Amino acid sequence: MQQENGEGPTPAKRPLLSSNASNDGSAEQANRDARLVRMFCDGLFSYNILNDKSWQTFFKYEFPNYQMPCVKTFLEQLVPNEYDKEKNKLKQMLESVKYLAVTINNWKIGVKERRRGRNMYTVTIHFIYGGKRINQCFFAKIAKIRNDDIVLSLIKDELMRWNVFNKIVLCVANRAISVKLQSWGKELHTCLASTVAITIHDVMKSLFEELDKRAPNQKKTDPFSWHSQYIWLQNFADNADSNSSEIDKKIYKDCINLLKPFEDLTKTLSSEQYQSLSYVIPILVGLKTRLNECTPTTDTGIAFKKNFLNKVSNLLEDTTSAKHKATFMDPRFKEACFINQTQAESVRGKVIEEIEENIKPSVNHHGISPDTPSTSSASDHQNAVPVTTIKQEDKDNGLLDYLDDKLRATFSANSLNTRFKVEQYLDLPHVNRGDNPCQFWEQLKDISKYSELYDMSQKYLCMPATAQPVETVSGDYIWNKHIKVDDYNDRKNEMGTEKINEILFLHSFYARTSDDETE
């Protein structure tokens, strides 16, 4: 129909998602609202754009059938509705998960105004489900004053409320938080990015003390950020004037060459995905190899290299931590990345020992009361095989001693069987580094001879190497690919913990499910 002003026909109404909006207006409205929440939470965009006149005009013209929500409705109704829906899905998923790891991080809201900013804590849970590693932001808390003890108590309460605290097999955090986490009774791993940053900072501290003596009038950079010091060294070396001696130029060159492998390591750790704990040993061996390939020409550079190598070697030598077992259970690496055969055999023995402990019959020998309280964790009880216990009065003056011997012989046979299964796993071809190791184990899930190894893989391959997929040094973001802190800072200061918790939960959920979204 022609308009009276002669400008042509009235534009047809176009739906936001489909042409069936008129069939079920309420369902389509809800679907569009969900898409709107996804767009804002996925990109962490400012919700204030909902009040923008140009934005409203665009939506009114392009999607006349859609009722644009106001900011209050968006924050108080739409976001909580989507949060509750996805939270319930996650709870159902976690019911079938046996093991999970937890990463805890803390930083200031407002990098530019750290002194006046508030402290923010985030908790991410990591687990394997359907052959995929899942990383989900689980909990966020904002505190005016940093108090790790109080916040960690709140985090523990939340994990208990979700019935997942007893499933935790590893906690990853920076050194300060790790000390406070010891009361949880869980295995702890210091964030690799944090460990590397502290290692470099300790070595560079002595270097810059010497540089201060050589060039006292040169303005140095932030002493807490090794990467800014690295950039300073590069700039100073490139712009060295005639007053700089040849030995100074060589020292700068040596230091830059030795720091380059650490820069590459940090870039690798600072991807958008959490690196698995199984990746720690291979990447540290690669770092040590790169350092050995460096050939400094000055005494300062040689001492610098020796100090770095000692630090990296210390990280590699401890075979009691979970990272060695995680590497062993990763079909991409197995024993290939251990520093020598002795270490490989030691780790293999610890894996076999843990498997045997999990399948060991819980038989009570020689009069130990079955009512004696156990100090094992809930997960240990899940792994135990229930067997009728033998009481002292049942032994009939030694007439059943033969049964003890028989059970010990059976366990010895089980031990040999476990070693054989581990050898079979090691004989399988290595998986390509670009492949998913969890999918490898998912394919072996229903093969009985790999059942114990499959269980071990679910435990150790869910463990992350870093507390967050970005390197931080004293609160400074160096390669920030996780949360758009600068863009999101103002809105964080306007919102409380509950709303931040909901938005970051949804942001994490949408990020990990973007590939599964159907158009």
C-alpha positions as CSV (number, residue, x, y, z in Angstrom):
1,M,0.0,0.0,0.0
2,Q,1.4,3.4,-1.1
3,Q,2.0,5.9,1.7
4,E,0.2,9.3,1.4
5,N,3.5,11.3,1.3
6,G,4.6,9.3,-1.7
7,E,7.8,7.9,-0.1
8,G,6.9,4.3,-1.0
9,P,5.4,1.4,0.8
10,T,5.8,0.9,4.6
11,P,8.8,-1.3,5.3
12,A,7.8,-4.9,6.1
13,K,8.3,-6.0,9.7
14,R,11.4,-8.1,10.1
15,P,11.8,-10.5,13.0
16,L,15.1,-10.6,15.0
17,L,15.6,-14.3,14.5
18,S,13.0,-16.0,12.3
19,S,9.8,-15.4,10.3
20,N,7.6,-17.4,12.7
21,A,7.4,-14.7,15.4
22,S,3.7,-14.2,14.8
23,N,3.0,-17.8,15.5
24,D,4.3,-17.6,19.1
25,G,5.1,-14.1,20.1
26,S,6.0,-14.8,23.7
27,A,8.4,-17.7,22.8
28,E,10.1,-15.5,20.1
29,Q,10.4,-12.6,22.6
30,A,12.1,-14.9,25.1
31,N,14.4,-16.3,22.4
32,R,15.4,-12.8,21.3
33,D,15.9,-11.8,24.9
34,A,18.2,-14.7,25.4
35,R,20.2,-13.7,22.3
36,L,20.5,-10.2,23.6
37,V,21.9,-11.4,26.9
38,R,24.3,-13.6,25.0
39,M,25.5,-10.7,22.9
40,F,26.2,-8.5,25.9
41,C,27.7,-11.1,28.2
42,D,29.8,-12.8,25.5
43,G,31.3,-9.5,24.4
44,L,31.2,-7.8,27.9
45,F,29.6,-4.8,26.2
46,S,28.2,-1.9,28.2
47,Y,24.6,-2.4,29.0
48,N,24.1,1.4,28.9
49,I,23.9,1.1,25.2
50,L,20.3,0.0,25.7
51,N,19.4,3.6,26.6
52,D,21.1,5.0,23.5
53,K,18.7,6.7,21.2
54,S,20.5,5.5,18.0
55,W,20.6,1.9,19.2
56,Q,16.9,2.0,20.0
57,T,16.0,3.6,16.6
58,F,18.1,0.9,14.8
59,F,16.3,-2.0,16.6
60,K,12.9,-0.4,16.2
61,Y,13.4,-0.1,12.4
62,E,15.2,-3.4,11.8
63,F,13.2,-5.6,14.3
64,P,9.8,-4.0,14.8
65,N,8.4,-7.1,16.4
66,Y,11.0,-7.1,19.2
67,Q,10.3,-5.2,22.4
68,M,13.6,-3.8,23.5
69,P,14.1,-4.2,27.3
70,C,15.2,-1.3,29.5
71,V,18.5,-1.5,31.5
72,K,16.6,-2.5,34.7
73,T,14.7,-5.3,33.1
74,F,17.9,-6.5,31.4
75,L,19.9,-6.6,34.6
76,E,17.3,-7.7,37.1
77,Q,15.3,-10.2,35.0
78,L,16.9,-11.3,31.7
79,V,20.5,-11.9,33.0
80,P,19.3,-13.7,36.1
81,N,17.0,-15.9,34.1
82,E,19.7,-17.0,31.7
83,Y,22.1,-17.4,34.6
84,D,19.7,-19.7,36.5
85,K,19.0,-21.7,33.4
86,E,22.7,-22.4,32.6
87,K,23.6,-22.9,36.3
88,N,21.1,-25.7,36.6
89,K,22.5,-27.3,33.4
90,L,26.0,-27.2,34.9
91,K,24.8,-28.7,38.2
92,Q,23.3,-31.7,36.3
93,M,26.5,-32.1,34.3
94,L,28.7,-32.1,37.5
95,E,26.6,-34.9,39.0
96,S,28.3,-37.3,36.7
97,V,31.8,-35.8,37.1
98,K,34.2,-37.6,39.4
99,Y,37.2,-35.2,39.4
100,L,37.6,-31.5,39.0
101,A,40.3,-28.9,39.6
102,V,39.8,-25.3,40.8
103,T,41.7,-22.1,39.9
104,I,41.4,-19.0,42.1
105,N,42.6,-15.6,41.1
106,N,42.6,-12.1,42.6
107,W,43.2,-8.7,41.1
108,K,42.1,-5.1,41.5
109,I,39.1,-3.7,39.7
110,G,40.6,-0.8,37.9
111,V,44.2,-1.4,36.9
112,K,44.8,2.3,36.5
113,E,43.5,3.1,40.0
114,R,44.8,0.1,42.0
115,R,44.9,1.9,45.4
116,R,41.3,3.0,45.3
117,G,40.0,0.0,43.4
118,R,38.2,-3.0,44.9
119,N,39.5,-6.6,45.1
120,M,38.0,-9.1,42.8
121,Y,38.2,-12.9,43.2
122,T,37.2,-15.3,40.6
123,V,37.0,-19.1,40.8
124,T,37.0,-21.4,37.7
125,I,36.3,-25.1,37.8
126,H,37.9,-27.5,35.3
127,F,36.7,-31.0,34.5
128,I,36.4,-33.4,31.6
129,Y,32.9,-34.2,30.2
130,G,32.2,-36.2,27.1
131,G,35.9,-36.2,26.0
132,K,36.3,-32.4,26.4
133,R,38.0,-30.3,28.9
134,I,35.5,-27.8,30.4
135,N,36.6,-24.6,32.0
136,Q,33.8,-22.7,33.6
137,C,33.9,-19.5,35.7
138,F,32.1,-20.7,38.8
139,F,32.1,-17.9,41.3
140,A,33.0,-14.2,41.6
141,K,33.4,-12.1,44.7
142,I,34.2,-8.4,45.1
143,A,35.7,-7.1,48.4
144,K,36.6,-3.6,49.3
145,I,39.6,-4.8,51.3
146,R,41.6,-7.8,50.3
147,N,41.0,-10.6,52.9
148,D,41.9,-14.0,51.4
149,D,40.8,-15.9,54.5
150,I,37.3,-14.6,54.5
151,V,36.8,-14.9,50.7
152,L,38.3,-18.4,50.6
153,S,35.9,-19.5,53.3
154,L,33.0,-18.1,51.1
155,I,34.4,-19.9,48.1
156,K,34.6,-23.2,50.0
157,D,31.0,-22.8,51.2
158,E,29.9,-22.3,47.6
159,L,31.7,-25.4,46.5
160,M,30.2,-27.4,49.3
161,R,26.8,-26.1,48.4
162,W,27.2,-27.4,44.9
163,N,28.4,-30.8,46.3
164,V,31.7,-30.6,44.4
165,F,34.2,-29.8,47.2
166,N,35.1,-33.5,47.7
167,K,35.6,-33.9,44.0
168,I,38.5,-31.4,43.9
169,V,41.8,-33.0,43.1
170,L,43.9,-29.8,42.6
171,C,43.8,-26.1,43.5
172,V,45.8,-23.7,41.3
173,A,46.5,-20.1,42.5
174,N,49.3,-17.7,43.0
175,R,51.7,-18.1,45.9
176,A,49.9,-15.9,48.3
177,I,46.6,-17.6,47.9
178,S,48.2,-21.1,47.8
179,V,49.5,-20.6,51.4
180,K,45.9,-19.9,52.6
181,L,44.5,-22.9,50.7
182,Q,46.6,-25.4,52.6
183,S,43.7,-25.7,55.2
184,W,41.5,-27.2,52.4
185,G,43.6,-30.4,52.5
186,K,43.9,-30.5,48.7
187,E,46.9,-30.8,46.4
188,L,48.2,-27.4,45.5
189,H,49.9,-26.1,42.4
190,T,51.3,-22.6,42.0
191,C,50.2,-20.9,38.8
192,L,52.9,-21.6,36.2
193,A,52.7,-18.0,34.8
194,S,53.1,-16.6,38.3
195,T,56.0,-18.9,39.0
196,V,57.8,-18.0,35.7
197,A,57.2,-14.3,36.4
198,I,58.6,-14.5,39.9
199,T,61.6,-16.6,38.7
200,I,62.5,-14.0,36.0
201,H,62.0,-11.1,38.5
202,D,64.3,-12.7,41.0
203,V,67.1,-13.2,38.4
204,M,66.6,-9.7,36.8
205,K,66.8,-8.0,40.2
206,S,70.5,-8.7,40.4
207,L,70.9,-7.8,36.7
208,F,69.4,-4.4,37.2
209,E,71.4,-3.8,40.3
210,E,74.5,-4.2,38.1
211,L,73.0,-2.1,35.3
212,D,72.3,0.7,37.8
213,K,76.0,0.7,38.6
214,R,77.0,0.8,35.0
215,A,74.4,3.4,33.9
216,P,73.1,5.2,37.1
217,N,71.6,8.1,35.2
218,Q,69.4,5.8,33.0
219,K,65.8,5.8,34.0
220,K,64.7,2.2,34.5
221,T,61.2,0.9,34.2
222,D,58.7,-0.7,36.6
223,P,60.8,-3.1,38.8
224,F,57.8,-5.4,39.3
225,S,57.1,-6.1,35.6
226,W,59.8,-8.2,34.0
227,H,58.2,-7.8,30.6
228,S,58.5,-4.0,30.8
229,Q,62.1,-4.4,31.9
230,Y,62.6,-6.7,28.8
231,I,61.1,-4.0,26.6
232,W,63.3,-1.4,28.2
233,L,66.4,-3.5,27.5
234,Q,65.4,-3.9,23.9
235,N,64.9,-0.2,23.4
236,F,68.0,0.8,25.3
237,A,70.1,-1.7,23.2
238,D,68.6,-0.4,19.9
239,N,69.2,3.2,20.8
240,A,72.6,2.8,22.6
241,D,74.6,6.0,22.0
242,S,78.3,6.4,21.6
243,N,78.8,6.8,25.3
244,S,77.8,3.1,25.9
245,S,80.8,0.8,25.9
246,E,81.0,-2.3,23.8
247,I,80.8,-4.5,26.8
248,D,77.5,-2.8,27.9
249,K,76.0,-3.4,24.5
250,K,77.1,-7.1,24.6
251,I,75.5,-7.5,28.1
252,Y,72.2,-6.1,26.8
253,K,72.3,-8.4,23.8
254,D,73.0,-11.4,26.0
255,C,70.1,-10.6,28.4
256,I,67.7,-10.0,25.5
257,N,68.6,-13.4,23.9
258,L,68.1,-15.2,27.3
259,L,64.7,-13.5,27.9
260,K,63.3,-14.2,24.5
261,P,62.5,-17.9,25.3
262,F,60.6,-16.7,28.4
263,E,58.6,-14.2,26.3
264,D,57.7,-17.1,23.9
265,L,56.7,-19.2,26.9
266,T,54.5,-16.4,28.3
267,K,52.7,-16.0,25.0
268,T,52.0,-19.7,24.9
269,L,50.5,-19.6,28.4
270,S,48.6,-16.5,27.6
271,S,46.2,-18.0,25.1
272,E,42.5,-17.8,25.4
273,Q,42.3,-21.4,26.7
274,Y,43.8,-22.8,29.9
275,Q,46.8,-24.9,29.2
276,S,46.7,-28.4,30.8
277,L,49.0,-29.3,33.7
278,S,50.3,-32.1,31.4
279,Y,51.9,-29.3,29.3
280,V,54.1,-28.0,32.1
281,I,56.9,-30.5,31.9
282,P,57.2,-30.5,28.0
283,I,57.2,-26.7,27.9
284,L,59.8,-26.4,30.7
285,V,62.0,-28.9,28.9
286,G,61.6,-26.8,25.8
287,L,62.5,-23.7,27.7
288,K,65.6,-25.3,29.2
289,T,66.6,-26.5,25.7
290,R,66.3,-23.0,24.3
291,L,68.3,-21.6,27.2
292,N,71.1,-24.1,26.6
293,E,71.2,-23.1,22.9
294,C,71.9,-19.5,23.9
295,T,75.6,-18.6,23.9
296,P,76.3,-15.4,25.9
297,T,79.6,-13.7,25.3
298,T,79.9,-11.8,28.6
299,D,80.5,-12.8,32.2
300,T,77.2,-11.2,33.2
301,G,75.4,-13.1,30.5
302,I,77.0,-16.4,31.4
303,A,76.0,-15.9,35.1
304,F,72.5,-14.8,33.9
305,K,72.1,-18.0,31.9
306,K,73.4,-20.2,34.8
307,N,70.9,-18.7,37.2
308,F,68.0,-19.2,34.8
309,L,69.0,-22.9,34.2
310,N,69.2,-23.6,37.9
311,K,65.7,-22.2,38.4
312,V,64.2,-24.1,35.6
313,S,65.9,-27.4,36.6
314,N,64.5,-27.1,40.1
315,L,61.0,-26.9,38.6
316,L,61.7,-30.1,36.6
317,E,63.3,-32.3,39.2
318,D,60.4,-32.7,41.7
319,T,58.6,-35.8,40.7
320,T,56.2,-35.8,43.7
321,S,53.8,-33.2,42.1
322,A,50.8,-33.9,40.0
323,K,52.4,-32.3,36.8
324,H,54.6,-35.4,36.2
325,K,51.7,-37.8,36.4
326,A,49.6,-35.5,34.2
327,T,52.3,-35.6,31.6
328,F,52.5,-39.4,31.8
329,M,48.8,-39.7,31.3
330,D,48.8,-37.4,28.3
331,P,49.1,-39.6,25.2
332,R,50.8,-36.7,23.4
333,F,53.8,-36.9,25.7
334,K,53.8,-40.0,28.0
335,E,57.5,-40.5,29.0
336,A,59.1,-38.6,26.1
337,C,59.5,-35.3,27.9
338,F,61.1,-36.4,31.1
339,I,64.7,-35.3,31.7
340,N,66.1,-38.8,31.9
341,Q,65.1,-42.5,32.0
342,T,65.4,-42.6,35.8
343,Q,62.8,-39.9,36.2
344,A,60.5,-41.6,33.6
345,E,60.7,-44.9,35.6
346,S,60.1,-43.0,38.8
347,V,56.9,-41.4,37.5
348,R,55.7,-44.7,36.0
349,G,56.1,-46.3,39.3
350,K,54.1,-43.6,41.1
351,V,51.3,-44.0,38.5
352,I,51.2,-47.8,39.0
353,E,51.3,-47.3,42.8
354,E,48.3,-45.0,42.7
355,I,46.3,-47.3,40.4
356,E,47.0,-50.2,42.7
357,E,46.0,-48.2,45.7
358,N,42.7,-47.4,44.0
359,I,41.9,-51.0,43.3
360,K,43.4,-52.5,46.5
361,P,40.8,-54.6,48.4
362,S,39.9,-53.0,51.7
363,V,40.5,-56.1,53.8
364,N,41.1,-55.7,57.5
365,H,43.8,-58.1,58.6
366,H,45.0,-59.1,62.1
367,G,42.3,-57.8,64.3
368,I,42.0,-54.2,63.1
369,S,38.5,-53.1,63.9
370,P,36.3,-52.2,60.9
371,D,34.8,-49.5,63.0
372,T,38.1,-47.6,63.2
373,P,37.6,-44.1,61.9
374,S,39.2,-43.5,58.5
375,T,41.2,-40.5,57.6
376,S,40.8,-40.9,53.9
377,S,38.8,-38.4,51.8
378,A,35.4,-38.9,50.2
379,S,36.9,-39.6,46.9
380,D,39.0,-42.4,48.4
381,H,35.9,-44.1,49.6
382,Q,34.4,-43.9,46.1
383,N,37.4,-45.6,44.7
384,A,37.5,-48.4,47.3
385,V,36.1,-51.8,46.5
386,P,33.7,-53.0,49.3
387,V,34.9,-56.3,50.7
388,T,33.7,-58.1,53.9
389,T,36.2,-57.4,56.6
390,I,37.9,-60.2,58.7
391,K,37.5,-59.7,62.4
392,Q,39.9,-61.2,65.0
393,E,37.2,-63.5,66.4
394,D,36.6,-65.0,63.0
395,K,40.2,-66.3,62.6
396,D,39.8,-69.4,64.7
397,N,43.3,-69.6,66.2
398,G,45.1,-69.3,62.9
399,L,43.0,-71.7,60.9
400,L,42.3,-69.0,58.4
401,D,45.8,-67.6,58.0
402,Y,46.0,-69.3,54.6
403,L,43.3,-66.8,53.5
404,D,45.6,-63.8,54.3
405,D,48.4,-65.4,52.3
406,K,46.0,-66.0,49.4
407,L,44.7,-62.4,49.4
408,R,48.3,-61.1,49.4
409,A,49.1,-63.4,46.4
410,T,46.0,-62.1,44.6
411,F,47.1,-58.5,45.2
412,S,50.6,-59.3,43.9
413,A,49.0,-60.7,40.8
414,N,46.9,-57.6,40.4
415,S,50.1,-55.5,40.7
416,L,51.7,-57.4,37.8
417,N,48.5,-57.0,35.8
418,T,48.6,-53.2,36.4
419,R,52.1,-52.9,35.2
420,F,51.2,-54.9,32.1
421,K,48.3,-52.5,31.4
422,V,50.5,-49.5,31.8
423,E,53.1,-51.0,29.4
424,Q,50.3,-51.6,26.9
425,Y,49.3,-47.9,27.1
426,L,52.9,-46.8,26.6
427,D,53.2,-49.1,23.5
428,L,50.3,-47.3,21.8
429,P,51.4,-44.6,19.3
430,H,51.7,-41.0,20.5
431,V,48.8,-38.7,19.7
432,N,49.6,-35.7,17.5
433,R,50.2,-32.6,19.6
434,G,47.3,-30.8,18.0
435,D,44.8,-33.6,18.9
436,N,42.6,-33.7,22.0
437,P,44.1,-36.1,24.6
438,C,40.8,-36.4,26.4
439,Q,39.2,-37.7,23.2
440,F,41.9,-40.4,23.0
441,W,40.8,-41.6,26.4
442,E,37.1,-41.3,25.6
443,Q,37.6,-43.8,22.8
444,L,39.2,-46.3,25.3
445,K,36.6,-45.7,28.0
446,D,34.7,-48.9,27.4
447,I,37.7,-51.2,27.0
448,S,38.0,-53.0,30.3
449,K,41.8,-53.3,30.3
450,Y,42.1,-49.5,30.2
451,S,39.4,-48.7,32.8
452,E,41.8,-47.8,35.6
453,L,44.0,-45.8,33.3
454,Y,40.9,-44.0,32.0
455,D,40.0,-43.0,35.5
456,M,43.5,-41.7,36.1
457,S,43.3,-39.6,32.9
458,Q,40.1,-38.0,34.0
459,K,41.8,-37.0,37.2
460,Y,45.0,-35.6,35.8
461,L,44.1,-34.2,32.5
462,C,41.4,-31.9,34.0
463,M,44.2,-30.0,35.9
464,P,45.2,-26.6,34.5
465,A,48.7,-25.2,34.5
466,T,47.8,-21.6,35.2
467,A,45.3,-19.8,37.4
468,Q,44.0,-17.8,34.4
469,P,44.8,-17.7,30.7
470,V,46.9,-14.6,31.0
471,E,50.1,-13.6,32.7
472,T,49.9,-11.2,35.5
473,V,52.7,-9.6,37.5
474,S,51.7,-7.7,40.6
475,G,48.3,-7.1,39.1
476,D,49.6,-5.8,35.8
477,Y,48.1,-7.4,32.7
478,I,50.8,-8.0,30.1
479,W,49.0,-10.0,27.4
480,N,45.4,-9.6,28.3
481,K,43.1,-11.9,26.4
482,H,40.8,-12.9,29.2
483,I,38.6,-10.1,30.4
484,K,38.4,-6.6,28.9
485,V,39.3,-5.0,32.1
486,D,39.7,-1.4,30.9
487,D,36.4,-1.5,29.0
488,Y,34.5,-3.3,31.8
489,N,36.0,-1.4,34.7
490,D,33.4,1.3,35.1
491,R,30.5,-1.1,34.9
492,K,32.1,-3.3,37.5
493,N,32.2,-0.4,39.9
494,E,28.5,0.2,39.3
495,M,27.4,-3.4,40.0
496,G,27.5,-5.6,43.0
497,T,29.0,-9.0,43.5
498,E,25.9,-10.9,42.5
499,K,25.5,-9.2,39.1
500,I,29.2,-9.5,38.4
501,N,29.0,-13.2,39.3
502,E,26.1,-13.8,36.9
503,I,27.7,-11.9,34.0
504,L,31.1,-13.6,34.3
505,F,29.5,-17.0,34.6
506,L,27.5,-16.4,31.4
507,H,30.6,-14.9,29.7
508,S,32.6,-18.0,30.5
509,F,29.7,-20.3,29.4
510,Y,29.1,-18.5,26.1
511,A,32.9,-18.5,25.3
512,R,33.2,-22.3,25.7
513,T,29.9,-23.0,23.9
514,S,30.4,-20.7,20.9
515,D,31.4,-23.5,18.6
516,D,28.3,-25.5,19.5
517,E,25.9,-22.6,18.9
518,T,23.4,-23.3,16.1
519,E,22.5,-20.5,13.8
